Amino acid sequence: MLIDGVILLHDNTHTADKTQELLRKFEWRVWIHPIQPTLTPNLGSKHLSRIRFSSNRNVKTAIENWLSGQGRDFYRAGRKSNREV
């Protein structure tokens, strides 16, 4: 469900020119942060807040378990919001 590797999410519209230059140089794919308050806080603030993980694998497992437990409405809302952005 999740991919391995590093993902850089920009959550600041004022990213530095040098950063943009390096991203182009390394041909890294950049994902735009979802500006959807109905989706963004759900996982971090409600499910994973104040939990300490001993490894990246444990974080990935916790996120995958949370995503697997979401109903159809959650994913429908996400797809609908993405079309509106």
Contacts in CASP RR format, 6 or more apart in sequence:
PFRMAT RR
TARGET T0000
AUTHOR 0000-0000-0000
METHOD contacts of the structure
MODEL  1
MLIDGVILLHDNTHTADKTQELLRKFEWRVWIHPIQPTLTPNLGSKHLSR
IRFSSNRNVKTAIENWLSGQGRDFYRAGRKSNREV
1 64 0 8 1.000
1 67 0 8 1.000
1 68 0 8 1.000
2 60 0 8 1.000
2 63 0 8 1.000
2 64 0 8 1.000
7 31 0 8 1.000
8 23 0 8 1.000
8 28 0 8 1.000
8 30 0 8 1.000
8 31 0 8 1.000
9 31 0 8 1.000
9 32 0 8 1.000
9 33 0 8 1.000
10 30 0 8 1.000
10 31 0 8 1.000
10 32 0 8 1.000
10 33 0 8 1.000
11 33 0 8 1.000
23 30 0 8 1.000
33 40 0 8 1.000
34 40 0 8 1.000
34 81 0 8 1.000
34 82 0 8 1.000
34 85 0 8 1.000
35 85 0 8 1.000
36 78 0 8 1.000
36 81 0 8 1.000
36 82 0 8 1.000
36 85 0 8 1.000
38 77 0 8 1.000
38 81 0 8 1.000
39 77 0 8 1.000
39 78 0 8 1.000
39 81 0 8 1.000
43 63 0 8 1.000
43 66 0 8 1.000
47 62 0 8 1.000
47 66 0 8 1.000
48 62 0 8 1.000
48 63 0 8 1.000
48 66 0 8 1.000
51 62 0 8 1.000
53 59 0 8 1.000
53 62 0 8 1.000
END
